[in-house]
Amino acid sequence: MAVPAAVPPEPERLADLAWPGLTGRRPLVLLPLGSCEQHGPHLPLDTDAAVAAAVAERAAAWLRGEVDLVVAPVQPYGASGEHEGFPGTVSIGHTALRLMITEIGRSLLRWAGRLLVVNGHGGNLTSLADAVTGLRDEGWEAAWWPCAPLGADAHAGRAETSMMLRLRHATVRAEQAVAGPTDPVHLLMDRLITESVRGVSPSGVLGDPAGAGAAEGELLLCRMADDLADDIRAWRVSEHGRLGTPGYRPVSARAGAGR
């Protein structure tokens, strides 16, 4: 893949357009989906939304001129009931999330050609997949894609801390960062279901932020955006509405370039 220009292109953002700018088009719309939930004592509540928006916008910028694509405003609320033991968390629940994605999709796809929800919060996945498969059953072209760095810790650990150091360094309270349980999330799942995150980790961290850095965050963001761009080009959707297949392909020359 080609090395990017010194000044990378900007993505086309839905919020910046007027309706005539969409006349005669049937673009693919990327909808970043996040959450408003605790991310330990050191990361901002909108971490998931910030990561989803950044990945969507980078992929859209790289595809500009190749795919007719616009990025919708980020949806900052999701299903975060497992984090409600901490102040600041705002969860709309699974029923509302499923309905919201369904209605956004139905409305948006009356003028857009395709919808891709770029999801930044794992707790959204069940309802998101249900909503997207429902839209597909109605005949709409919709899919979802997860922002999930391969091998990353579960929540507010090194990966998310690194990405937020890259995206919004001033909001990271590094001096307050602490380690939480570092077991793989599947080993903690039974306790997370019965005790919620607060019962498993009083700090809200599942992982260890130690060693996080902005350069690592840049690489993680670029890897995800690179994968997302490739999956958009191929546009293969599973029976559950998931675009592409899990796992990273080799990183292109874009990864690591400052953005």
Secondary structure, DSSP 8 states (H G I E B T S, - for coil): -----SS-----BGGG--GGGGTT---EEEEEE--B--BTTTB-TTHHHHHHHHHHHHHHHHHTTTS-EEE---B--B--GGGTTSTT-BB-HHHHHHHHHHHHHHHHTTT-SEEEEEE--GGGHHHHHHHHHHHHHTT--EEEEE---TT--SBSSHHHHHHHHHH-GGG--GGG------S-HHHHHHHHHHHHHHHH-TTS-BS--TT--HHHHHHHHHHHHHHHHHHHHH--B-TTSBBS-SS-----TTTTS--
